[in-house]
Amino acid sequence: MRLLRKTDILLIAILAVIPVCMLAFNMLSAMNHTETKLVIVKDGEIYGTYRLTEDRIIEIGATNTCEIRDGEVKMTHADCPDQICVHSVPINRYGGTIVCLPNRIILSIEGAEDTKDTDTPDAVAR
Amino acid sequence: MNVMKRPPYRGGTTTKTAYLGLFMALAILMGYVEAIIPIQMPMPGMKLGLPNLVIASILYLYSWKEAVIISSLRVIVIGFLFGNMFSIAYGLPGAVISLLVMAILKRTDIFGIVGVSAAGGTAHNMAQTAVAFFIVKGFPVVWYLPVLMIAGLIAGTLIGLADALIIPRINPLTHLK
């Protein structure tokens, strides 16, 4: 029996090209965003947006706590059993996300150009 | 010819039951081995999927029916023993969909076990991303999907390569092309 057929290599190559293209597209769009902010989404609704420049600790409901320090965001506490979000790598640039699946909380860093342009009070941490 | 497509005769029902029980135990053991690996992956869903060594073997030694049953059962058992309810909720759709993809690809007879397993690993993580998308509103699919697809592809390829070496040795009767 042959270990590897030619069609296998072809299939693996095709399956590799698709996500690599998606990643390249994401990287390109990330380069257009230099100003960033932290957006916390809980149960599908925006819980709050925060500047990355000031250090602070944010309690998200009763279940999770996250911390902004030196422009990096990490989840410091979660009451779920798997603790995957707490062990996630801290995020600091556009597109970075930490997800707590059990508590349905998403921390993500998004572009902040909109708030900068319109200069709304929304840019101030709530 | 249709007869040639059928898996080779491997004893009666009792033998089959005994062997499938053995495979089941092996899959659970693989789940345990994976649970005690201390390396923390940067993203949820990124893992080697060692139990799939056994599941893909069953797919080739028996048929997709046996593989689906054993695969679903091991996700539940491993979830209760070493995981939690969430690992079952996310693992079960991934396991079933990846097996169906593998069964279909195997049936076309275009790809070998490495290609089938690689596609299965990718499909597994795509299914899990889909579950997350439906459960968590606003889940950042565009960032998670490509990374998890690559992770699944690598894991599936490695599992397939290992199985290509394992299957002929554990059952010399199996005719793999």
Interface residues (C-beta under 8 A of the other chain):
Chain A: M1 R2 L3 L4 R5 T7 D8 I9 L10 L11 I12 L15 A16 I18 P19 V20 M22 L23 N26 V41 D43 G44 E45 C80 P81 D82 I84 H87 S88 V89 G95 T97 V99 L101 P102 R104 I106 S108
Chain B: Q40 P42 M43 P44 G83 N84 F86 S87 Y90 I110 F111 G112 V114 G115 A118 A119 T122 A132 I135 V136 K137 G138 F139 P140 V142 W143 Y144 L145 P146 V147 M149 I150 L153 T157 G160 L161 A164 L165 P168 L176 K177
